[in-house]
Amino acid sequence: MSNVSPSGPPMAASPLTRAVLEIDEYVGGLGWDQPARLFALVDTAKLRAQEPGLADRLGLTGEEAAGALTPIEQEELPAGAPLDEFLGTIAWPDAVAGCALTVERLMLPPSAEASVPEGLNEKQLAKWVGKHPDRQEVRMTVGVLRGGKRESAIRLREKDSPTDVLTGSDLVPGLAEALAATFAG
């Protein structure tokens, strides 16, 4: 397990937004062409109270904002496993307040979507998008809390800067739904 070091997300942002931006910044520091990464989000104050040794190792000082969430990276995702199938196998312990996932994908601007050939399967579509001249590489970080709150951050590879990250609660709804489902039942 590794912690995402707290640095520059805006303090006025919600704890979930700050956690998603911390993860984006942490993964951004690792460079591009990274595998998907899964994080548990735990209540920082509870972590300090229940696991003081772990909190110390993670560099938590006790001065974090009220309601702060600490992202803790989980084991590497299994190579080759479809993401939706893998997420369907996860059950979080009660101590986990939420989770986040960061993944890289190719995206097309809305103007290019009208030219997508019909009848392509998922593999054919990925190949077609991969060859499209307007494709853009993006890193998406999506976080969800048990209560249903969601947040996303999207960073374009061509604008690879922590100041050029788009955030919003509904930017990647399918992935947010899949992450929320890990808390169902």
N, C-alpha and C positions, 0 to 999 in steps of 0.2 A: 504494500500500500504506500502511496506517496500523497503528499498534500500539495495542493495548489497554493503557491505563496500569495498572500494578500498584497496587493499593490495599489493600482490606480482606479478601480471603478468608482463612479460618483457615489458619495456617501448618501445622497438624497434618494438614490435608487432603492427599490425593495431588496430585502435580503436575497430573494431568488435571482433578481437581475444582477446583483453584485456577484453572486456565485457563478452564474453563467458567464459573465464577463471575465471573472478570474480564471475560469477554465479555458475560455477562448485565449486569453493572454498566455497562460501556461502552455497550452498546446501550440500556440503560435510560436513560442520560443523554441519548440522542438523542430520547426521547419515543416515543409509540406511533404506530401506522399507518406503520411502516417496512417497506421491502421485506425479503425474506429476505437474509441476509448470510452469506457463506462465509469461513472462516478456515483458513489453514494453521497447523499447530502445529509449531514447530521447537524443537529442543533449544537452550536458551538458551546454555549453555556452548559448544557447537559454533558457534552463530551468532556469538558474541563472537570465537572463535578464527579463523573462516573469513571473516567479514565485519565487521571492527571498525568501519569507517565506518558501516555500516548499524546496527550495534548502538548506536553513539553517537547516531545520529539517532533511534533508537527509545527512547533514555533508559535503556538497560541499563547498569548500573553494575559488574557483575561480582560483586555481593554477593547475587545471587539464590540461592535455596535450591538444593541439589544436585538435579539431575534436573528443574529448572524448565523449563517450556514457555513459549515466547513465541508468542502468537496474532498472526498477520499477516493483516489483512483482504485478501481477493482482490478482483478486479474485480467490479463489480456484476453480479448474475445477469441473464440476458436476460429482459426483460419478456415475460410471456405464455407462456413456455416451461414446460411441466409440470415440476415439481421432480424427479420420478423420472427423466424423460428427460434433463434437464440433468445430474444426478448421474452418469448412465450414460456421459457423454462425458468425464469427468474421469480423468486419469492423473497421479498426483503424482510429482515427482522423488524420488530416494532421500533427499535431505536433509530431506524433510518426514516428521516422526515421527507425525503424526496430522492430523486435520482436525475442524472444528466448524462447525455451521450454526445460525443462529438464525432463527426463523420465527414469525410470529403466526398464531394460529388461533382459531376459536370452538370451545368444548367444552361438552358437556352433563354435568351430574352423573350418576352411575350411576342415580339414581332416575328420571331422565327417559328413559333408554335404552329402557325397556320400551314407551314410548309412540311410538316411531319407526314411522311407517307402513312397511309392507313393500313391496318392489318399486320403490323409488325409485332412479333413477340418481344418479350422483355430484352432478350439478348440482342436481337436485331435492332431494337430501338436504341440500346446503349451504344452499339457500334455506329449507328447513324449519327447520334448526338456527338460521339467522340470524333467524328470526321467533319462536323459542321464548322464552318469558319467563324461563326459568332458564338461558339460555345465559351463558357467561362467556368473555371474551376472555383469552387466555393468550399469553405469549411463551415458546417452548420453545427452549432452547439445548442441543444435543446434540453431544458430542465423542466421537471414537473414536481409538484409537491403532493403528498397524500390527499390533501383537501381539494385538489383539482387545479390549483393555480399553475400557470404555464408561462414560460419565457423562452425566447430564442435569440440567438445571435448569429449573424451570417457575415462572413468575411470573404471578400473576393481575393483570389490569388494576385490579381493585377493591382489591387490596392491593399497590399499586405501591411496594414498598420492598425494598431489598437484604436486609433482615432477614426478609422474608416470602417467601423463595425455597425451594421444595421441591427437594431433590436426591436422586438415586438412579441406579443403573446401568441399571435396566429400566423407566424411566418412559415412554419413547417408543421401543419396540422396533423398529417399522417404519422409522423414520427412522434409527435407529442401524444397522440392517442395510443400508440404502441407502448410508450414509456408509462403512461398513466395505467395501462392495463397490467403492468407488473405489480401494482398495488391492489388490484381487484381480488376479491375472494379471501 
